[in-house]
């Protein structure tokens, strides 16, 4: 394979090669794969006494977005992580997903700070088309290794570990899982924040095909995004941005994708994503389709917005508040720019650290912004204080105007809608300036 040329690929390379070796987690029970074969997980050694291990069962499946779901004429073949259960026994016994669905499968994982995550991953991609090993990685979290203690990377010759010759190319930034096989991936102790889990194998294709999802790690104190009290919130909304290039998906489904085409190459063969042209722009696995529906949030409340970008292009989420007219008024709702306090990026909380007499101390340093640029693979946490009025509409959209569904007039694409309801939030404390002693 060729190394990814996208920002996303470069980000994954830097992150994956910098993952720290960690301690390992306790074992899981037996798990059965379709076809009757079974595998017993080896014991992950080294979890400290009292450590909490959470086992999550994810299966990589191929399925189709139904014709018409996104305004698309034809079905779109996609891949996805399908959560089949949690707990020590991962049987992967859930039925295969429906032939056609209306949104991508992006299981939202939520765990506690300091716990250990063991993902039982099964590669259930069907024969035919473009099939290859898959994997899972979580940039920003410590990767402990698989059940055999392997960490990667995996090279094109199938070997793992340090590079031994210059002919090797990176196939996977972690240990991959062959078609029909099952592997376990251990991470921890987990850091609080918002993270994107995704395939670390051939990410320029596999992430585009749908192998990604959101991970939220909650601190010990409930109602906070991070341990710092300034990250307290009253409600939260996750907004995962991504996109689909139907031409690339069709080539993967037909088996006409790959860096080494036959000679002569079949019509429509793609060798890379260099000619990547997305047509559908998604939020949480589906584009907005007018008139859509609004997510209700409390008024006069702190809303934690968790932004994630699983696309190959940069996104710029921005907010606008449509203040409703007064009772019996004739004027339409008035649009007003609305800033938010950005408190973290990529799971790293914004704070300033003192020097000199203030050495060893720090305080929160959020940034007031009207938009939050999201590079490929990035996550950003921001807190929005909603207006005090009920029925206030708050559109959130990509400022780069990815607001159509394959050219169909919008609003569509990367557009989400919040609306305040009658429930008021608590009295908000006056903001204080970050000051070091």
Buried (B, 14 or more C-beta within 10 A) or exposed (E): BBEBBBBBBBBBBEBBEEBEEBBBBBBBEEBBBBEEEEBEBBEBEBBEEEBBBBBBBBBBBBBBBBEEBBBBEEBBBBBBBBBBBEEBBBBBEEEEBEEBBEBBBBBEBEBBBBBBBBBBBBBBBEEEBBBBBBBBBBBBBBBBBBBEBEBBBBBEEEBBEEEEEEEBEBBBBBBBBEBBBBBBBBBBBBBBBBBBBBBBBBBBBBBBBBBBBBBBBBBEBEBBBBEBEBBBBBBBBBBBBBBBBBBBBBBBBBEBBBEEEEEEEEEEBBBBBEEBEBBBBBBBBBBBBEEEEBBEBBBBBBBBBBBBBBBBBBBBBBBBBBBBEEEEEEEEBEEEEBBBBBBBBBBEBBBBEBEEEBEEEBBBBBEEBEBBBBBBBBBBBBBBBBBEEBBBBBBBBBBBEBBBBBEEEBBBBBBBBBBBBEBBBEEEEEEEEBEBE
